Amino acid sequence: MSNQGRFTWYELMSTDPKAALDFYAGLTGWSHQGFDGPPPEGMPPIEYNMWMQGEEPMAGCLQLPAEAQEQGAPSHWVGYVHCDDLDATKARAIELGATELITLNMPDVGRFSMMHDPQHATIAFFQPTNEPGPEQEPMPGRFTWHELMAADYEAAWGFYSELFGWEIIDDMDMGEAGIYRLFGRNGRMMGGMYNKPPEAPVSCWAYYVSVPNVDEAATAITATGGNIVYGPVQVPGPSGDRIVMATDPQGAMFALHTVGGGAAEA
């Protein structure tokens, strides 16, 4: 079965990677360690660290380049979406209005393209050297949800569904907030997308990590220099799941999720 359209990696580009490593480790229970592989071809060596859940890599962290900061780019998370054919997917994305930022080859890892979608949300396309393992069930420390806050969610849906074959799971009417579209692949829910509120400056993706208790994590966020953007709240529906959205001390947006409102099931 094709892995086209599956999120397979997550990366934080931060103005202060060392501080970010400890901040997220304290919230999620991750450890962290350096990556000792070669840098992307044609690039100088960089310091790259990975957050770990036991022996399993969860996400990467590196310095936000100075030139990006000079152009006003804040610290931010990027999700990597699997492509069976990177060049074909990238070419189609550009036809649909996306902008290529950079394409690089990571020796023994794979090739990736950093892109802006047509509404300027950052996303990465990734063709790994080796196929990823099977998709895993949610448990503390893993990414559980992928959420796009778009200028026009219907237009965004047309772009991403064309590229990745994502399926509509449901459209939830949120009243004045509009429609929240649940999407997935192969019948499995992956995330949601909706129209951003007027006060939100740009379209962006948010990635949710499962934690045992969102309310306790929210207290830890503010105690360690982060800021709560929304929540903690229970999500609509019978699940009892709770979420919180926040920014880390360097300003990167992230979100946490607790299954059933209590300890997430392993």
TIVOMAR-898189 format. One line per 5 residues: number of its first residue (from 0); their letters; for each residue z, x, y of C-alpha. Coordinates in pm, 1 decimal, decimal comma, m for minus. Each point is the difference from the previous one (the first is absolute). Layout:
NUM> A> Z X Y  ...
REM end
This chain:
0> MSNQG> 0,0 0,0 0,0  m90,1 125,7 347,2  279,9 110,6 231,0  m211,1 m77,2 310,3  224,0 m145,8 269,7
5> RFTWY> 334,7 108,6 m142,6  251,0 173,1 229,6  85,2 328,5 m170,9  169,6 219,3 264,5  194,3 m21,8 325,7
10> ELMST> 42,3 260,8 269,3  206,8 34,9 315,5  m146,6 202,2 285,5  304,3 74,5 214,1  86,9 180,8 319,2
15> DPKAA> 311,3 131,5 m180,8  m59,4 19,9 m376,7  330,0 172,0 m79,0  202,4 m278,7 162,8  m219,4 m264,8 m163,1
20> LDFYA> 56,3 143,5 m347,4  375,1 m50,6 24,2  m22,4 m335,5 180,4  m206,1 m168,8 m272,3  186,1 170,9 m282,3
25> GLTGW> 321,2 m153,6 131,5  m150,2 m350,1 m0,7  m194,9 4,5 m326,4  184,5 240,1 m227,1  m302,6 230,1 m13,4
30> SHQGF> 37,4 373,8 m30,2  m261,4 229,4 151,3  m170,1 324,4 m88,5  m281,1 217,5 130,3  m356,3 m21,1 m128,7
35> DGPPP> m123,4 344,3 m100,7  m365,8 m82,0 m62,3  m287,6 135,5 208,6  m84,8 m167,2 333,0  m315,0 m208,8 47,0
40> EGMPP> m317,6 208,5 m14,1  m80,3 158,4 335,0  349,6 m64,0 137,9  282,3 247,7 67,8  316,8 m23,3 m210,8
45> IEYNM> 228,4 m286,5 99,1  356,3 m88,3 m86,3  m14,9 m309,6 m218,6  300,9 m166,7 m158,0  23,5 m282,3 m251,0
50> WMQGE> 266,7 m262,7 m46,7  94,4 m39,3 m365,2  150,1 m279,9 m208,4  137,9 205,7 m286,0  m299,7 201,7 m119,1
55> EPMAG> m255,4 m240,2 149,0  m161,8 74,4 339,3  23,4 m300,2 232,4  m151,3 116,1 331,1  m83,5 302,4 211,8
60> CLQLP> 113,3 120,0 341,7  m162,9 242,6 241,4  m15,9 92,2 367,6  m203,9 m229,5 223,3  m265,6 237,1 140,5
65> AEAQE> 46,1 108,8 360,6  m349,4 m118,5 93,2  83,3 m348,8 m130,4  319,8 m4,1 203,4  m193,7 109,5 309,5
70> QGAPS> m229,2 m300,1 m50,2  301,8 m231,1 m12,5  33,5 m46,8 m375,7  360,8 m83,6 m99,5  172,2 83,4 m327,1
75> HWVGY> m140,7 m235,1 m262,8  m32,3 m80,3 m367,3  m338,8 m3,8 m174,4  m81,8 m167,7 m330,9  m262,7 150,0 m231,6
80> VHCDD> m228,3 m245,6 m181,0  m175,2 103,6 m320,9  m380,7 17,6 11,9  m213,5 42,3 m310,6  m270,4 150,0 225,2
85> LDATK> 137,8 132,1 328,6  m335,0 65,3 165,2  m137,8 m345,2 m80,4  319,4 m174,7 114,6  14,5 203,2 320,7
90> ARAIE> m366,8 m67,2 77,0  45,9 m374,3 m48,8  315,7 4,2 214,2  m189,9 165,9 284,5  m276,5 m261,5 m33,8
95> LGATE> 271,5 m263,9 40,7  134,2 159,0 319,1  255,4 257,9 m115,6  29,8 347,8 151,6  33,0 316,2 m206,9
100> LITLN> 269,1 234,9 132,7  m18,5 279,2 m258,3  m105,8 57,7 m360,5  161,4 279,3 m199,6  9,6 135,7 m353,7
105> MPDVG> 339,1 82,4 m152,3  m48,8 248,2 m286,1  119,6 m144,7 m332,0  106,0 m322,5 178,8  m312,3 m176,1 126,9
110> RFSMM> m195,8 m93,0 312,2  117,0 m228,2 277,0  m129,9 m146,8 323,4  230,8 m103,8 281,7  m148,0 m305,6 171,3
115> HDPQH> 55,5 m249,6 278,3  m92,2 m348,0 m116,0  m205,3 m216,4 241,6  322,4 m109,5 176,3  125,7 359,7 24,8
120> ATIAF> 268,2 m15,7 m271,0  24,6 333,8 m183,5  m73,1 4,0 m373,0  m94,7 276,0 m245,6  m258,7 m19,7 m278,2
125> FQPTN> 77,1 221,0 m299,2  m201,4 106,4 m305,2  240,9 195,5 m222,4  m101,9 274,0 m240,0  189,2 m181,0 m277,3
130> EPGPE> 37,4 m372,8 m45,4  343,7 m137,2 100,0  242,2 m124,4 m260,9  66,3 m368,1 m65,6  137,4 m215,6 279,6
135> QEPMP> 377,5 m24,8 m15,8  238,0 m286,7 58,2  210,2 m1,5 320,3  331,4 181,0 m11,4  218,7 175,5 258,2
140> GRFTW> m177,7 291,1 162,3  m353,8 m124,3 m60,7  m246,7 m150,3 243,8  m20,0 m372,7 m63,4  m207,1 m156,7 280,3
145> HELMA> m289,6 82,8 233,1  m26,7 m199,5 321,2  m270,3 3,6 266,9  77,7 m126,7 347,8  m352,3 m54,2 134,9
150> ADYEA> m163,7 m107,3 323,0  m208,2 m240,2 m213,2  119,7 m34,3 m357,7  m310,5 m195,1 m110,3  m227,4 279,2 121,8
155> AWGFY> 230,5 257,6 m159,9  m10,6 m196,0 m323,1  m380,4 5,8 2,4  6,5 379,2 36,8  256,2 82,3 m268,5
160> SELFG> m109,5 m259,4 m255,5  m359,7 124,7 29,2  107,2 360,6 m59,6  264,7 m46,3 m266,5  m53,2 m338,5 m163,5
165> WEIID> 346,0 m121,5 100,9  69,2 m364,4 m85,2  169,8 m273,0 202,7  318,4 m103,2 m180,1  115,6 m256,5 256,1
170> DMDMG> m11,2 m89,4 370,8  346,2 m86,2 133,3  20,8 m207,9 318,3  266,9 162,7 217,8  m20,3 m255,7 281,3
175> EAGIY> m35,6 156,8 343,5  m31,0 341,9 m163,2  m319,1 m112,8 m174,1  m119,8 71,7 m353,0  149,2 269,6 m219,9
180> RLFGR> m256,8 94,9 m262,9  131,2 127,8 m332,5  m247,9 226,0 m178,3  m24,4 193,9 m322,7  m226,3 142,7 m266,8
185> NGRMM> m43,1 m101,4 m362,6  242,7 m288,1 57,5  280,3 230,9 115,2  141,1 m47,6 353,2  m17,4 308,0 220,0
190> GGMYN> 81,0 m112,6 351,2  m83,7 m218,7 295,4  m179,6 m7,1 332,2  39,3 m205,7 315,5  m86,8 m2,9 370,5
195> KPPEA> 220,9 229,1 204,7  211,6 m151,4 278,1  m123,5 57,9 357,6  273,4 255,5 70,2  m112,9 225,8 m286,4
200> PVSCW> m230,4 262,9 153,9  m223,1 83,6 m297,6  m94,0 m107,4 m350,5  190,1 195,0 m263,1  108,1 8,8 m363,2
205> AYYVS> 365,6 m14,3 m105,7  117,4 116,8 m342,9  311,8 m142,6 m165,5  234,3 201,8 m221,8  240,1 m172,7 m237,9
210> VPNVD> 371,2 66,6 53,9  303,8 m151,6 m174,6  136,7 m170,5 314,1  m206,2 m49,4 316,5  301,5 m101,9 211,0
215> EAATA> 187,9 319,0 m79,9  m318,2 199,6 61,3  m45,9 m167,2 339,6  347,6 118,4 103,6  m92,6 351,4 m114,5
220> ITATG> m326,0 m10,7 197,1  174,2 m53,7 332,6  281,8 239,6 m87,6  m249,2 283,6 m58,8  m219,5 m46,8 306,6
225> GNIVY> m254,1 m260,7 m108,0  m64,8 m334,7 167,1  m23,1 m345,9 m155,4  m322,0 m183,6 93,1  48,2 m314,6 m209,6
230> GPVQV> 270,2 m122,5 m235,8  169,6 31,7 m231,9  m129,8 m343,3 m106,5  m78,4 m191,2 m315,5  m372,4 m43,0 m59,5
235> PGPSG> m135,3 m357,5 m28,5  m6,8 m142,7 m351,2  235,6 m23,6 m294,2  22,2 370,2 m89,8  296,4 79,3 224,7
240> DRIVM> m156,0 337,3 86,6  120,4 159,0 323,6  m181,1 238,7 232,8  54,7 205,4 310,5  m261,2 166,3 222,0
245> ATDPQ> 97,2 302,6 206,0  m110,8 318,5 166,8  135,3 338,6 m99,2  151,6 238,6 259,8  m347,1 140,7 71,5
250> GAMFA> m150,8 m346,9 52,0  m188,2 m56,0 m327,0  5,9 m360,3 m122,5  119,8 m70,2 m354,7  157,1 m283,3 m195,1
255> LHTVG> 252,5 m49,1 m279,8  10,5 m273,4 m264,0  268,7 m127,3 m236,6  m102,0 m211,4 m297,4  192,9 m324,9 m27,1
260> GGAAE> 227,1 87,8 291,0  219,8 223,5 m214,7  m62,4 304,4 m217,0  m369,6 42,1 m82,8  m77,4 m32,3 m366,1
265> A> m97,7 318,0 m182,0
REM end
